[in-house]
Amino acid sequence: MRIRGRVRTGLEGWGGVGAMAAVCALVLALALLLPLARSQGDGGTGGSELAHAQQAADGKACDDPAKKAHPEYQTLSPSGQDGATIERIKARKGAQRKLWVGIDQNSYRWGYRNPNGGPGADLEGFDIDLVHRIAQDILGDPNAVLFKAIPTNQRIPAIQKGYVDMVVRTMTINCKRLDDVAFSAPYFKTGQQVLAPKSSAVKGYDGTLAGKKVCVAAGSTAFSQLEDDEGTKKYVAAKDIRTVPNQLDCLVRLQLGEVDAVVTDGALGASQAAQDPTVELKGTAPFTTEYYGVAMKSDADDLVRRVNQILVDYRKDTADGWQASYDRWLSATLDKSSAESQPPPPKYLRKS
């Protein structure tokens, strides 16, 4: 299997919220194509400059057995103290005195614009709730946020180039990424699954994918998983692997019949199945275990500690914290008895 970077430009940036059929889903997808300027203000993501940002060499963090076994624990202990990074955020003037956050505006129930909310619809979702909580703690205003919509494959460059203070965008903590950015403690547990039409013969991440066209987002853990499993017995090579900039583009391709299946996080796949009832997650459970974290610059220790302290309080807040956000956005599409229905317990193994 050779993973190919074939991307259809005309599909970039599509988004949307559900439909009772694939055609309706494609029509409503356009509702989220609002000008990014509204969410980005004067500080854009830098366009092609992001795509060419240099990243640290892979492998250093993975050479550490402890990090390889539990990358989700490689974070700093919580602290409520300000440091150099937070002081720079607070020193911003005027309209720029906000927390600059990379998000997704196309992931239903995670980070998206409600198409029924009109032209000025706010971003909503599980990730967005967490962003507002962080802004409230650091700047005293939950709405002091400059949202910047960032494609999946540009999350790390956006952090490294300083276009955002952090990324809160269903971003999996893994040892390769720990070479490039720092992560908070995990705030959600999920794993990779296969999304395909209900009528499909595909049964999961197994031999039924042989000869199929499969879509993944470039820079995603699904893409890395396919690369890692290439040529092994764990995965039977598909006919063609298609990569796209944003994960939702895979759903569009699936609806158009251009691919046979999608490999993605189960939590995202469940929300996409809620958008389009003609598709479903295949297999009984995720075939990997992964954790989402808030990503920040590698040297932003004070911000990492502060976010970890915010997460401690967020987990404990029964009125308007993690559980309330989960119930609001995710409980309808995820198994209430699964590990996903509870915040993952943190551990802090980094000393400095």
C-alpha positions as CSV (number, residue, x, y, z in Angstrom):
1,M,0.0,0.0,0.0
2,R,1.3,3.4,-0.9
3,I,-0.4,6.4,0.7
4,R,-1.1,9.0,-1.9
5,G,-1.5,12.7,-1.3
6,R,-4.2,13.2,-3.9
7,V,-6.5,16.1,-2.8
8,R,-9.4,17.5,-4.7
9,T,-9.1,21.3,-4.3
10,G,-12.8,21.8,-4.9
11,L,-13.7,20.0,-1.7
12,E,-11.4,21.9,0.6
13,G,-13.1,23.6,3.5
14,W,-16.5,21.9,3.1
15,G,-18.4,21.6,6.3
16,G,-21.9,21.1,7.5
17,V,-24.4,19.6,9.7
18,G,-26.5,16.7,9.0
19,A,-28.9,15.5,6.6
20,M,-31.4,12.7,6.3
21,A,-29.7,11.7,3.1
22,A,-26.3,12.2,1.5
23,V,-27.6,14.8,-1.0
24,C,-29.1,16.9,1.8
25,A,-25.9,16.6,3.8
26,L,-23.9,18.0,0.9
27,V,-26.3,20.9,0.5
28,L,-26.3,21.8,4.2
29,A,-22.5,21.4,4.3
30,L,-22.3,24.8,2.5
31,A,-23.8,26.5,5.5
32,L,-20.5,26.3,7.3
33,L,-18.6,28.0,4.6
34,L,-18.7,31.4,6.3
35,P,-15.8,33.8,5.8
36,L,-12.9,32.8,8.0
37,A,-12.2,36.5,8.6
38,R,-15.1,36.6,11.1
39,S,-13.4,34.0,13.2
40,Q,-9.8,35.0,12.5
41,G,-9.9,38.8,12.8
42,D,-6.6,40.4,11.8
43,G,-4.5,37.4,12.7
44,G,-4.9,34.9,10.0
45,T,-3.3,31.4,9.9
46,G,-0.7,32.5,7.4
47,G,-2.0,30.4,4.4
48,S,0.8,28.7,2.5
49,E,3.4,29.8,5.0
50,L,1.9,27.3,7.5
51,A,2.2,24.5,5.0
52,H,6.0,25.1,4.8
53,A,6.7,25.5,8.5
54,Q,9.6,23.3,9.5
55,Q,8.9,20.7,12.2
56,A,11.4,19.0,14.5
57,A,12.7,15.6,13.4
58,D,10.4,12.7,14.3
59,G,11.4,10.0,16.7
60,K,13.1,11.7,19.6
61,A,10.2,11.3,22.0
62,C,9.4,7.8,20.7
63,D,12.9,6.7,21.7
64,D,11.8,7.1,25.3
65,P,10.0,3.9,26.3
66,A,7.8,5.7,28.9
67,K,6.7,8.3,26.4
68,K,6.0,5.6,23.8
69,A,3.9,3.6,26.2
70,H,1.9,6.6,27.6
71,P,2.4,9.8,25.6
72,E,-0.8,11.2,27.2
73,Y,1.0,11.5,30.6
74,Q,4.0,13.4,29.3
75,T,2.8,16.8,30.7
76,L,3.6,19.2,33.5
77,S,1.9,19.3,36.9
78,P,-0.9,21.9,37.3
79,S,-0.3,25.4,38.5
80,G,-2.4,28.6,38.6
81,Q,0.6,30.9,38.4
82,D,1.3,33.3,35.5
83,G,4.5,33.0,33.6
84,A,6.1,34.6,30.5
85,T,3.7,33.1,28.0
86,I,0.6,34.1,29.9
87,E,2.0,37.5,30.6
88,R,2.5,38.0,26.8
89,I,-1.1,37.0,26.2
90,K,-2.4,39.5,28.8
91,A,-0.2,42.3,27.4
92,R,-1.9,42.3,24.1
93,K,-3.7,45.6,23.4
94,G,-7.2,46.4,22.2
95,A,-9.1,43.9,20.1
96,Q,-6.0,41.6,20.1
97,R,-6.1,41.1,23.8
98,K,-7.6,37.7,23.4
99,L,-6.6,34.0,23.6
100,W,-5.6,33.0,20.1
101,V,-6.9,29.4,19.5
102,G,-6.7,27.1,16.5
103,I,-10.0,25.2,16.2
104,D,-12.1,23.3,13.7
105,Q,-15.3,25.0,12.5
106,N,-16.5,21.9,10.5
107,S,-16.6,19.1,13.1
108,Y,-20.2,18.6,14.2
109,R,-20.6,18.7,18.0
110,W,-16.9,19.4,18.5
111,G,-16.3,22.7,16.8
112,Y,-18.8,24.0,14.2
113,R,-21.1,26.8,13.2
114,N,-24.7,26.0,13.6
115,P,-26.3,26.5,10.2
116,N,-29.6,27.4,11.9
117,G,-27.9,30.2,13.8
118,G,-27.9,32.8,10.9
119,P,-25.0,34.7,9.4
120,G,-23.5,35.6,12.8
121,A,-23.7,32.1,14.3
122,D,-21.2,31.4,17.1
123,L,-18.9,28.4,17.1
124,E,-20.3,25.6,19.2
125,G,-19.3,22.2,20.5
126,F,-17.3,20.2,23.0
127,D,-13.9,21.7,22.1
128,I,-15.4,25.2,22.0
129,D,-16.8,24.9,25.5
130,L,-13.3,24.1,26.7
131,V,-11.8,27.1,24.9
132,H,-14.2,29.4,26.6
133,R,-13.4,28.0,30.0
134,I,-9.6,28.5,29.4
135,A,-10.2,32.1,28.3
136,Q,-12.4,32.8,31.3
137,D,-9.6,31.6,33.6
138,I,-6.7,33.4,31.9
139,L,-8.4,36.6,30.8
140,G,-11.5,36.8,32.9
141,D,-13.8,36.7,29.9
142,P,-15.0,33.5,28.3
143,N,-15.5,35.3,25.0
144,A,-12.0,36.8,24.9
145,V,-11.0,34.4,22.2
146,L,-9.7,34.9,18.6
147,F,-10.7,31.7,16.9
148,K,-8.6,30.7,13.9
149,A,-9.9,27.9,11.7
150,I,-7.0,25.6,10.9
151,P,-6.9,22.5,8.7
152,T,-5.9,19.2,10.3
153,N,-2.5,19.1,8.6
154,Q,-1.6,22.6,9.8
155,R,-2.2,22.4,13.5
156,I,1.5,21.9,14.5
157,P,2.8,24.6,12.1
158,A,0.3,27.1,13.4
159,I,1.6,26.6,17.0
160,Q,5.2,26.6,16.0
161,K,4.9,29.8,13.9
162,G,3.1,31.6,16.7
163,Y,-0.2,32.1,14.8
164,V,-2.1,30.6,17.8
165,D,-1.4,30.2,21.5
166,M,-2.9,26.7,21.5
167,V,-4.9,24.3,19.4
168,V,-8.0,22.7,20.8
169,R,-9.1,20.6,17.8
170,T,-9.6,16.9,18.6
171,M,-5.8,16.6,18.5
172,T,-4.4,13.2,19.6
173,I,-1.4,13.2,22.0
174,N,1.3,10.9,20.5
175,C,5.0,10.6,20.9
176,K,5.9,11.9,17.5
177,R,4.0,15.1,18.1
178,L,5.7,15.5,21.5
179,D,8.8,16.4,19.5
180,D,7.1,19.4,18.0
181,V,4.6,20.7,20.6
182,A,3.7,20.3,24.3
183,F,0.4,18.9,25.4
184,S,-1.9,19.3,28.3
185,A,-3.2,16.4,30.3
186,P,-5.7,14.4,28.2
187,Y,-9.3,15.7,28.2
188,F,-10.9,13.0,26.1
189,K,-10.4,9.3,25.3
190,T,-11.2,7.8,21.9
191,G,-9.7,5.5,19.2
192,Q,-9.6,4.9,15.5
193,Q,-12.5,3.3,13.7
194,V,-13.8,2.8,10.2
195,L,-16.8,4.8,8.8
196,A,-18.6,3.4,5.8
197,P,-22.1,3.3,4.3
198,K,-24.5,1.1,6.2
199,S,-25.0,-1.0,3.0
200,S,-21.2,-1.5,2.6
201,A,-19.6,-4.9,2.9
202,V,-16.8,-3.2,4.9
203,K,-16.9,-4.6,8.5
204,G,-14.1,-2.8,10.1
205,Y,-10.3,-2.4,10.1
206,D,-9.7,-5.8,8.6
207,G,-9.6,-7.8,5.4
208,T,-12.9,-6.3,4.2
209,L,-11.0,-3.1,3.3
210,A,-8.9,-5.0,0.8
211,G,-9.2,-3.4,-2.6
212,K,-11.2,-0.5,-1.3
213,K,-10.7,3.3,-1.6
214,V,-10.1,4.7,1.8
215,C,-10.0,8.4,2.9
216,V,-7.9,9.9,5.7
217,A,-7.0,13.5,6.7
218,A,-3.3,14.4,6.1
219,G,-1.5,14.9,9.3
220,S,-4.0,12.8,11.3
221,T,-3.4,9.8,13.5
222,A,-5.4,7.8,11.1
223,F,-2.9,8.6,8.4
224,S,0.0,7.6,10.7
225,Q,-1.8,4.4,11.6
226,L,-2.2,3.4,8.0
227,E,1.5,4.1,7.3
228,D,2.6,2.2,10.4
229,D,0.4,-0.8,9.5
230,E,1.5,-0.9,5.9
231,G,2.6,-4.4,4.9
232,T,1.6,-6.0,8.2
233,K,-1.0,-8.6,8.8
234,K,-2.9,-6.2,11.0
235,Y,-4.1,-4.3,7.9
236,V,-5.0,-5.6,4.4
237,A,-3.9,-3.0,1.9
238,A,-6.6,-0.9,0.4
239,K,-6.7,-0.2,-3.3
240,D,-6.1,3.5,-2.9
241,I,-5.6,5.8,0.1
242,R,-6.9,9.4,-0.5
243,T,-5.7,12.2,1.8
244,V,-7.5,15.5,2.3
245,P,-6.7,18.6,4.4
246,N,-9.7,18.4,6.7
247,Q,-11.3,15.3,8.1
248,L,-14.8,16.3,7.2
249,D,-13.8,16.3,3.5
250,C,-13.6,12.5,3.8
251,L,-17.3,12.4,4.7
252,V,-18.1,14.5,1.5
253,R,-16.0,12.1,-0.6
254,L,-17.8,9.2,1.0
255,Q,-21.2,10.8,0.2
256,L,-20.1,11.4,-3.4
257,G,-19.1,7.8,-3.8
258,E,-15.4,8.7,-4.5
259,V,-14.2,6.5,-1.6
260,D,-15.6,3.4,0.0
261,A,-14.6,4.1,3.7
262,V,-13.0,6.6,6.0
263,V,-10.6,5.9,8.9
264,T,-11.0,8.4,11.6
265,D,-11.3,8.9,15.4
266,G,-14.4,7.0,16.6
267,A,-15.6,10.2,18.5
268,L,-15.5,12.2,15.2
269,G,-17.0,9.3,13.2
270,A,-19.9,9.1,15.6
271,S,-20.7,12.7,15.0
272,Q,-20.4,12.3,11.3
273,A,-22.8,9.4,11.4
274,A,-25.2,11.7,13.2
275,Q,-24.9,14.2,10.3
276,D,-25.6,11.5,7.7
277,P,-27.7,8.5,8.7
278,T,-26.7,6.5,5.6
279,V,-23.3,5.9,7.2
280,E,-22.1,4.2,10.3
281,L,-19.1,3.2,12.3
282,K,-17.9,-0.3,11.5
283,G,-16.5,-2.8,14.0
284,T,-17.5,-3.3,17.6
285,A,-14.9,-1.0,19.1
286,P,-11.9,1.3,18.2
287,F,-8.8,-0.6,17.2
288,T,-6.5,2.0,18.9
289,T,-6.6,3.9,22.1
290,E,-5.9,7.6,21.9
291,Y,-6.3,10.8,24.0
292,Y,-7.1,14.3,22.9
293,G,-5.0,17.1,24.5
294,V,-4.6,20.9,24.2
295,A,-1.5,21.5,22.1
296,M,0.9,24.5,22.9
297,K,4.4,25.6,22.1
298,S,7.1,23.3,23.5
299,D,8.6,26.0,25.7
300,A,5.3,27.4,27.0
301,D,5.6,25.6,30.4
302,D,3.5,28.2,32.3
303,L,0.6,27.9,29.8
304,V,0.8,24.1,29.9
305,R,0.6,24.1,33.7
306,R,-2.2,26.6,33.7
307,V,-4.3,24.6,31.2
308,N,-3.7,21.5,33.3
309,Q,-5.0,23.4,36.4
310,I,-8.0,24.5,34.4
311,L,-8.7,20.9,33.4
312,V,-8.5,19.8,37.0
313,D,-11.3,22.3,37.9
314,Y,-13.2,21.6,34.7
315,R,-13.4,17.9,35.6
316,K,-14.7,18.7,39.1
317,D,-17.3,21.2,38.0
318,T,-20.5,19.2,37.9
319,A,-22.7,22.3,37.0
320,D,-20.9,23.6,34.0
321,G,-17.8,21.5,33.5
322,W,-16.6,18.5,31.5
323,Q,-19.7,16.3,32.2
324,A,-22.1,19.1,31.4
325,S,-20.4,19.7,28.1
326,Y,-20.3,16.0,27.3
327,D,-24.0,15.7,28.0
328,R,-24.8,18.7,25.9
329,W,-22.8,17.7,22.8
330,L,-21.7,14.1,22.7
331,S,-24.0,11.9,24.8
332,A,-26.5,11.5,22.0
333,T,-24.0,9.9,19.7
334,L,-21.6,8.0,22.0
335,D,-22.0,4.9,24.1
336,K,-22.9,6.2,27.6
337,S,-21.3,3.1,29.2
338,S,-17.9,3.6,27.4
339,A,-14.8,5.1,28.7
340,E,-15.5,8.1,26.4
341,S,-18.4,9.2,28.7
342,Q,-15.9,10.1,31.6
343,P,-13.0,12.4,31.6
344,P,-9.7,10.5,31.5
345,P,-7.7,10.6,34.7
346,P,-4.5,12.7,34.4
347,K,-0.9,11.9,35.3
348,Y,2.0,14.3,35.2
349,L,5.3,12.7,34.4
350,R,7.3,15.7,33.1
351,K,9.4,17.4,35.7
352,S,10.3,20.5,33.7
